[in-house]
Amino acid sequence: MKKVILLFFVLIYFFGSSQYYVKDRFSGYSTVKSGDFKAAKDLTLYLPKGYSNKGDKDYTDLIQKGINENSTLVMPDFPILVNENGLTLKSNQKILFQKNSKLIMKPNSKDRNGILNLFNIQNVDIYYPSLIGDKHKHLSTTGEWGMGIYILSSTNINIIGSSIESTWGDGICIGGRNNRNSSDITLKNTILKDNRRNGLTIGGVTNLVVENAYIANTSGTNPQAGIDIEPDSNAYDVKNVKLTNIETQNNGNYGIIISPGNMVGKQQKAISITINNFRDNGSKIGFGMAVTRDKFDQGFPKLDGNISVSNFSSQNNSTAKFRSFKGAPHQVNVNIDLKKIGNTASKSATGYGQKFKNNAETITLK
């Protein structure tokens, strides 16, 4: 009997602590539903008579029609299968996923697609989206860009209470196209699990807030990070990015990796990233930093800006709790509080500042 009781408390401790910052992704659900969505269009009305509520029928075109024709809408309160085209949102929309709503990506062979696509739009609020990708049933072995929520060159986007898992690429990807960043993006109470490439990719954005996130078990194709901050080119920016209350667990390579080396080019670029309350458990490397990666100094203006990390802790990492990869020198001011990782070398973490700028050596703290 004592063993049973002990096992019970061990399980309570394990599962209770597995999502430290996201206690309830449906927080505020009743208020939201009875407020902004009181007169919203229920997209169940777009489905045929005798529709399936098991997520086994492709209703992509019908749900897309409902999205096209309404600005405030509620998703059906059961799983919906969508095809390789996913669903494309428009500007000035509010969308509510109910507690049993779910979008399931139909297995396909596409290298690149998204379940929810936000391309060149503005003023969109999405509440409590639940998405499942086709990672385990994908019909090809190529590509790595099958996204859950795919945001490109969009502005004023708020996504609350996401649960996204098993995508062929990233749970959420935020970036730009045609040399235009996304801007003013907010993600709160986010759960990203078992995605193949990254939980969250930050590729080109100004003014991003990520608050309260649990990102776990990312694996399949590199970088395999909980969060990967990695712009595509010198045309894009990473400015005023704020990550607060981030928990990463058992990701294939990194809890968080900051890798903005692609920003180095003809234009002078400055990044600004602030991370507060970040904890990793069991990723290969808790926190990785490759400010200019393996880029050689080609005479371009040095990358400038600021990276500030406070209250970082990491445990059970097979390679390192923290690793900074060498590359070309830069001018980024790096201030990382490493005191909580329990490494004696980290006690003098402030002494790394110039070493980070010189970027001539790989620094590993185990």
N, C-alpha and C positions, 0 to 999 in steps of 0.2 A: 504493500500500500504506500509506504514511504517513497519507493522508487517511482510509482505512478505520479504522486504529488510533485516530486522533484522534477520529473519529465514535464509535467504541466507548466511549472513555473519557468523552466528552461525555454519551452516553446513560446510562452507569453513574452519572455524577454527577447527572444530572437525575432519573432514577428513584430513585436511592438517597436523594436528599435530599427527595423529594416527600412522604414520610411520616417526619418527623423523630422523632416521639415514639412512634409505633405501629410498632414493628419487626416484631412478629408477633402478630396478634390471637388466634391459636390457642395462645399461650404457656400451658403447663401443661395442655394438652388431655389427654394420656395419663393424667396423675395424676388429673385430675377424672373422666374416664370410668371408670377402674378403681377409683375410690373411691366417691363418692356414688352413682354410676350402675351399680354392679356388678350389682345386682338390679332395675334399673329396667325398666319396661314399654316395649317397642319398639312405637311406634304403627303400624309397618308391619303388625302383626298385625290392625289394624282395617280394612285395605284389602281390597277384593274380590279374588277369585281372578283372575289375569290382569291385575292393576292396571298402569297406565302409570307409568313412572318418568321421564317426560319433562316433567312439569309442565304437561300439556295437558288434564288431567281435573280437574274440580272435586270435591275430596274434603273439602270444608269440614265437612260434617255428620259424617263418619266420624272425622275427626281431632278434632273437638270432642267427640264421644262418648268418645274415648280420654282427652282432657283432663279431662272431667267425672268419669271413673271411676278416675283414678290420681293419686297425689300426686308420684311420682317417675317421670319418663318420658323417653324418647329419641325424637326426631323421626326419620322415615324418612331414610335416607342418600341422598336424591335430591330434586329440586324437587317441590313440591306447590302446585297452584293453589288459591287460596281466593277465595270470592266476596265481595261487598260487605259482608257481615256480619263478616268477619274471624274471628278466634278469641279467645274470652274465657277468661281464666285465672281460677283461684280461689285462695283463701288457702292457705298452707302447701304450696307446690309447688316442685319443682325440675325444671327442663327443660334437656335437653342437645340442642343442634343439632350433628349430626355434621359432618364436614368437607365433605360434599356436600349437606347439608341446606339447603333454601331454601324460603321461602314467597313465592309470586308472587301479587300482587293481580290478580284478573280485572278487565278494564276495566269500569267502571261509571260511573254518572252522579251518584253521591252527593256532596253538598256536604261531608259530615262522616262519617268512619268511621276505623277503624284496622285494621291487619293483625293486631297483637297488642294486645288491650285489657286493661288492668289497672284496674278501676274498684272503688274502695272495698274493697280487699283488703289483706292483709298477709302478710309472710314468704314472699317469692317470690324464687328465684334462677334466672336465665336465663343459660345459657352459650353463647356463640358464635352468637347468632342472625344469620341472613342473610335479609334481606327486600328485595323489589323491588316498588315501587309501580307505579301505572298512569299516571304523569305524561304519558307520551308517547302514551298510548292512551285517555285519559279520555274518556268519552262525553258530557261537557257542558263548558261554559266557566265555570260558576258555582262558587262555594265555594272555600275554601282550607284546608280542615281534614281532608284525607285523610292520616292519620298512619301512620307505620311502627309505632312503639311508643307507645301512648297511655295515659298514666298519670294518673289523676284520683283525688284523695282516698285515696291508698294509702300504706302504711307498711312500712318495712323491705324495700325492693326492691333487689336487687343484679343488675346486668346486666353481664356480662363478655364482651368480644370481639365487639361488634356490628359488622355491616356492613349498612348500610341505604342504599338509593339509589332515586332517581326516584319519590318519593312525590308525591301531589297537594298535600300540605301540608308537614308537618314530618317529618324523619326520626324524631325523638323529641320528644314533647310531655309536659311535667311540669306539672301544675296541680291545681286543685281544682274541686269543684262543691258546690252547696248550702252555700257559705261554709265549707268544710272544706279545708284545705291538704293536700297530700301531705307526707310527712316521712321522714327517714332513707333517702335514695335514694343509691345508689352506681353510677356508670358508669365502667368502666375499659376501656382499649384499644378505643376506639370509632372507627369509620370511617363518616362520613356524606357521601354524594356525590350531586350532581345532584338534590337535593330542591327542590321548587318554591317554598315560602315561607321556611322556615328549616331549618337543619340540626338545631338543638336549640332549643326554646322552653322557657323557665323562667317559668312563669306564677304559681305559688303553692306555695312549698315551704319547709320548715324542715329544715335539716341535709341539704345536698346536696353530694356529692363527685363531681367529674368529673376523672378523672386519665388522662392520655395520650389525646389525641383528635386526629384529622385530619378536618377538615370543609371540603369544597371544592365549588365550582361550583354553589352555591345560586342559582337563578334562576327567574323566572316570575311571581311576584306579591310585592308588598312585605310585609314588610321586606327579604326577600332577604338574610338574615344567616346567618353561620355559627352564632352563638349570639345569641339575642334574649332578654334578661331583661326581661320585660314583663308584670307582673301585670294581671289583668282589672279589678280594682276595689279599693276600700278594704277589702273583706272579706278580702283575701288578703295573705299575707306573703312576703317574701324574706329569710330569716334564715339565717345561717351557711352561705352558699353559697361553696364553695371550688373554684376551677378551677385545675388545675395541669397544666403541660405541654400547652398547647393550640396547635395549628397550624391556621391557616385559610388558604385559598388560592382566589383567583379567584371570590369570592362577589359576587353582583350589586350589593349595596350595602355591607355591613359584614362585617368579620371577626367582631367582637363589638360589639353595641349594648346599652347599659344604659339602659332607658327605663321607670322605675317610676312615672311621673307619675300613672297611674290609681290608685295607692295613696293619693293625697292625698284626704282626705275628713273626715268628722266624727270618726272615730277617729284618735288620734295614732299614727303608724306610724314604725317605725325599720327600716332595711334594714342588712344586713351582708353584704358581698361581698368576697372575697379572691381575687385572680388573680395567679398566679406562673408565670413562663415562658410568655409568650404571644407568638407570632410570626405575622405575616400577610404574605402575598405575593400581590399582585395584586388584592385586593378593592378596590372603589371607594374606600372609607374603611376603613383598617385597624381603628381603634378609635373608636366613636362613643359619646357620652355625652349623654343627654337626661334629666337627673334629674327635671325636672318638665315636660319637653317644652314645648308652647306653652300650658300651663295658666296661666290668669290667677289672681292672688291673690284668692281668693273668701272670705277670712276663716277658712279651715280651719286647723287646727294644721299647722305646717310639717313637712315630711318630715324625719326625723332619721336618724341612723345613721352607718355608715362604709363607704367604698369604698376598697380598697387594691389597687394594681396595681404589681407589681414585675417587672423583667426583660421589658419589652415592647419589641418591635422590629417594624418594618413597612417594606416596600419595594414599589416598582412600583405605587403607588396613584394612580389617575388624578385623584381629587379631593383627598384628604388622608390623611396617616398617622394623624392624630388630629383629631377635631372634637367640641367640646362645644357643644350647641345651647342657646340662651337660653330662659328661661321664668320661672316664678314663683320667688322666692327660697326657699331651703331651709336646713336646718341639718345637712345631711349633710357629714361630714368626708371630703374627697376627697384622697387621697394617691396620686399617680400618678408613677411613675418613667418619665420621658420621655427620658432621656438617650441611649438607644440608637437613637432614630429619626433622629439625625443632623441635627436642626434646631437652629440656634444659639439660637433663642428658648427651646428646651426646656432649656437649661442652667440657667435660673432657674425651673424647673418648680415649685419649692416656693412661688414667689410667686403661683401661681395659686389657692391655697387659698381666699382670701377672694373672689376673682372667681368661682370656682365656686359659692360659697354665694350671692353676690348674684345670679348667674345672669342678669345684665342684658345680656350680650353673647355672641355666638357666637365661640368661640375656635377657630381653624383653624391647624393646623401641617402644612405640606406637606413 
